Amino acid sequence: MRHVPGTFSIAARDTEANVYGAAVTTGTVAVGATCPYVSAGGAAVTQSYTKPEHGRDAVARAEAGERIDGAFESLLDDDDHAAYRQVHGVGAGGEFAFTGGECVSWAGHRVGDDYTVAGNMLAGEAVVEATAEAYEAANGDMAERLVSALEAGEAAGGDDRGELSAALLVHAPTPEFYHNLRVDLSDEPVADLRDLLSEARRAKAQIRRETDAQFGDYPDEILEFGVKY
């Protein structure tokens, strides 16, 4: 099994619902551990030669009211190795994407209204374009649209050497435990992420039915699990 850093991802916001989300897949393990970040004020992804501080700090600054572009620009200005980084994201003040000159080809990004897409070591530009177009066309909530976008990017060629992991991360006023999903090692991580999302939605309803059967009368608050970020 060969582990390589080729990656593509999407960050997005739903301004009406006040929801931010990110989804990513890559050619090595546990991409959810290092690349996607969300907060009440933004969504960001750091990839290529990943620096987690860039993602974590960008969404924290966005939540504090800073524009996402200003946050990322400041972080990159202080990074001696910015040429090897690829970062992108969205916040209340707009969108931002950066692909360093030392990122491995094919590498690039696309900025749309309320979303950004970026990738490196890809089969080609069509991967980024297909991911963006699928997100624009998709229906459903943020989680559904993000996974649909990854599926389209994979169908367009994806990581030039194949994917091994995938992740979905969403911040919403009403959190759900399916807002934080990871497939850390798989031959088909995007397909597995789709299956995991579907099963997590089903599990929510199942847990409520089981709780109804066990307790009959209980405070609804005990089923408000929240999400670990």
C-alpha positions as CSV (number, residue, x, y, z in Angstrom):
1,M,0.0,0.0,0.0
2,R,1.5,3.3,-1.1
3,H,0.8,6.4,0.9
4,V,0.9,9.7,-1.0
5,P,-0.3,13.2,-0.3
6,G,-2.6,13.7,-3.3
7,T,-5.8,15.3,-2.1
8,F,-9.0,17.1,-3.2
9,S,-11.5,18.9,-1.0
10,I,-14.3,21.3,-0.7
11,A,-15.3,23.9,1.9
12,A,-18.7,25.6,1.9
13,R,-21.2,27.7,3.7
14,D,-25.0,27.9,3.7
15,T,-25.6,31.5,4.7
16,E,-29.4,31.0,5.3
17,A,-28.9,28.1,7.7
18,N,-25.7,29.4,9.2
19,V,-23.9,26.2,8.4
20,Y,-20.3,25.6,7.5
21,G,-18.8,22.4,6.2
22,A,-15.8,20.7,4.6
23,A,-15.2,17.4,2.9
24,V,-11.9,15.9,1.8
25,T,-10.3,12.7,0.4
26,T,-6.7,11.8,0.0
27,G,-4.2,9.0,-0.9
28,T,-3.0,8.3,2.6
29,V,-4.6,7.4,6.0
30,A,-6.7,9.5,8.3
31,V,-7.2,12.7,6.3
32,G,-9.9,13.8,8.8
33,A,-7.3,14.0,11.5
34,T,-5.3,16.9,9.9
35,C,-7.0,18.6,7.0
36,P,-10.7,19.8,7.5
37,Y,-11.7,22.4,10.1
38,V,-15.0,24.2,10.9
39,S,-16.3,26.7,13.4
40,A,-19.4,28.9,13.8
41,G,-17.7,31.4,11.6
42,G,-15.9,29.4,8.9
43,A,-14.7,26.2,7.2
44,A,-11.2,25.6,6.1
45,V,-8.9,22.9,4.6
46,T,-5.1,22.7,4.8
47,Q,-3.5,20.1,2.5
48,S,-0.6,19.4,0.2
49,Y,2.1,19.5,2.9
50,T,-0.4,20.0,5.6
51,K,0.0,22.5,8.5
52,P,-2.9,21.9,10.9
53,E,-2.4,25.2,12.6
54,H,-3.4,27.0,9.4
55,G,-6.8,25.3,9.4
56,R,-7.4,25.6,13.1
57,D,-6.3,29.2,13.3
58,A,-8.2,30.3,10.2
59,V,-11.6,29.1,11.5
60,A,-10.9,30.4,15.0
61,R,-10.1,33.8,13.5
62,A,-13.2,33.6,11.3
63,E,-15.4,32.8,14.3
64,A,-13.9,35.9,16.1
65,G,-15.0,38.1,13.2
66,E,-11.9,38.2,11.0
67,R,-12.3,37.8,7.2
68,I,-11.1,34.3,6.1
69,D,-8.9,35.8,3.4
70,G,-7.1,38.1,5.8
71,A,-6.7,35.2,8.3
72,F,-5.2,32.9,5.7
73,E,-3.0,35.6,4.2
74,S,-1.5,36.4,7.6
75,L,-0.9,32.8,8.3
76,L,0.8,32.2,5.0
77,D,2.9,35.4,5.3
78,D,4.4,33.9,8.6
79,D,5.0,30.5,7.0
80,D,8.5,30.0,5.6
81,H,7.2,27.0,3.6
82,A,4.1,28.5,2.2
83,A,5.1,27.4,-1.3
84,Y,4.4,23.8,-0.3
85,R,1.0,24.5,1.1
86,Q,-2.5,24.4,-0.3
87,V,-5.2,26.1,1.8
88,H,-8.7,27.2,1.1
89,G,-12.0,28.1,2.9
90,V,-15.0,30.2,3.4
91,G,-16.2,32.6,6.1
92,A,-18.8,35.3,6.6
93,G,-16.6,37.7,4.7
94,G,-16.0,35.7,1.6
95,E,-13.9,32.9,0.2
96,F,-10.1,32.3,-0.1
97,A,-7.9,29.7,-1.9
98,F,-4.2,29.4,-2.3
99,T,-2.1,26.8,-4.1
100,G,1.7,27.2,-3.5
101,G,4.1,27.0,-6.4
102,E,5.7,23.8,-5.1
103,C,2.5,21.8,-4.9
104,V,2.7,18.6,-7.0
105,S,0.9,18.8,-10.3
106,W,-1.9,18.7,-11.1
107,A,-2.6,21.2,-8.5
108,G,-5.1,24.1,-8.5
109,H,-8.3,25.5,-7.0
110,R,-11.6,27.1,-7.8
111,V,-13.5,29.7,-5.9
112,G,-17.3,29.9,-6.2
113,D,-20.1,31.7,-4.5
114,D,-20.1,30.4,-0.9
115,Y,-17.6,27.5,-1.6
116,T,-14.0,26.7,-2.5
117,V,-12.5,23.6,-4.0
118,A,-8.8,22.7,-4.2
119,G,-6.7,19.7,-5.1
120,N,-3.1,18.5,-5.7
121,M,-1.5,15.5,-7.2
122,L,-4.8,15.0,-9.1
123,A,-5.7,13.3,-12.4
124,G,-6.3,16.8,-13.8
125,E,-8.3,20.0,-13.5
126,A,-11.5,18.2,-14.3
127,V,-11.5,16.8,-10.8
128,V,-11.8,20.2,-9.2
129,E,-14.3,21.4,-11.8
130,A,-16.5,18.3,-11.3
131,T,-16.4,18.7,-7.5
132,A,-17.5,22.3,-7.8
133,E,-20.3,21.7,-10.3
134,A,-21.7,18.8,-8.3
135,Y,-21.9,20.9,-5.2
136,E,-23.7,23.6,-7.1
137,A,-26.2,21.1,-8.5
138,A,-26.8,19.0,-5.4
139,N,-29.9,19.1,-3.3
140,G,-30.2,18.3,0.4
141,D,-28.4,19.5,3.5
142,M,-24.7,20.5,3.7
143,A,-23.6,16.9,4.5
144,E,-25.4,15.5,1.5
145,R,-24.1,18.2,-0.9
146,L,-20.5,17.8,0.3
147,V,-20.4,14.0,-0.1
148,S,-22.0,14.4,-3.5
149,A,-19.2,16.8,-4.5
150,L,-16.5,14.3,-3.5
151,E,-18.3,11.5,-5.4
152,A,-18.2,13.7,-8.6
153,G,-14.5,14.5,-8.1
154,E,-13.6,10.9,-7.7
155,A,-15.6,10.0,-10.8
156,A,-13.7,12.6,-12.7
157,G,-10.4,10.9,-11.8
158,G,-9.7,11.9,-8.2
159,D,-6.3,11.5,-6.7
160,D,-3.9,10.4,-9.4
161,R,-2.8,7.5,-7.3
162,G,-6.1,6.6,-5.7
163,E,-7.7,7.5,-2.4
164,L,-7.3,5.8,1.0
165,S,-9.3,8.0,3.4
166,A,-12.1,10.6,3.4
167,A,-13.8,12.8,5.9
168,L,-16.8,15.1,6.4
169,L,-17.0,17.9,9.0
170,V,-20.0,20.3,9.5
171,H,-20.7,23.0,12.0
172,A,-24.4,23.8,12.3
173,P,-26.7,25.5,14.9
174,T,-28.3,22.1,15.5
175,P,-25.4,19.6,15.5
176,E,-25.8,16.0,14.5
177,F,-23.4,13.2,15.2
178,Y,-23.2,12.6,11.4
179,H,-21.7,16.0,11.1
180,N,-18.3,14.5,12.0
181,L,-17.5,11.4,9.9
182,R,-14.2,9.8,9.0
183,V,-13.1,6.8,6.9
184,D,-9.5,6.4,7.9
185,L,-8.4,3.5,5.7
186,S,-10.3,2.0,2.8
187,D,-9.9,1.0,-0.8
188,E,-13.1,3.0,-1.6
189,P,-13.2,5.8,1.1
190,V,-15.6,8.1,-0.7
191,A,-18.1,5.2,-1.2
192,D,-17.7,4.3,2.4
193,L,-18.2,7.8,3.5
194,R,-21.5,7.8,1.6
195,D,-22.5,4.6,3.3
196,L,-21.5,6.0,6.7
197,L,-23.5,9.1,6.2
198,S,-26.6,7.0,5.3
199,E,-26.2,4.7,8.2
200,A,-25.6,7.6,10.6
201,R,-28.9,9.2,9.6
202,R,-30.7,5.9,10.1
203,A,-29.0,5.4,13.4
204,K,-30.3,8.7,14.7
205,A,-33.9,7.6,14.2
206,Q,-33.1,4.1,15.5
207,I,-31.7,5.6,18.7
208,R,-34.8,7.6,19.3
209,R,-37.0,4.6,18.8
210,E,-35.0,2.5,21.2
211,T,-35.0,5.3,23.8
212,D,-38.8,5.6,23.4
213,A,-39.1,1.8,24.0
214,Q,-36.8,1.9,27.1
215,F,-38.1,5.0,28.9
216,G,-41.4,6.1,27.4
217,D,-41.2,9.4,29.1
218,Y,-37.8,11.1,29.1
219,P,-36.3,14.6,28.6
220,D,-35.6,15.3,24.9
221,E,-32.3,16.9,26.0
222,I,-30.7,13.5,26.6
223,L,-30.7,12.9,22.9
224,E,-28.9,16.1,22.0
225,F,-25.5,14.6,21.5
226,G,-23.7,17.6,20.0
227,V,-20.5,17.1,18.0
228,K,-16.8,16.8,19.0
229,Y,-14.6,19.2,17.0
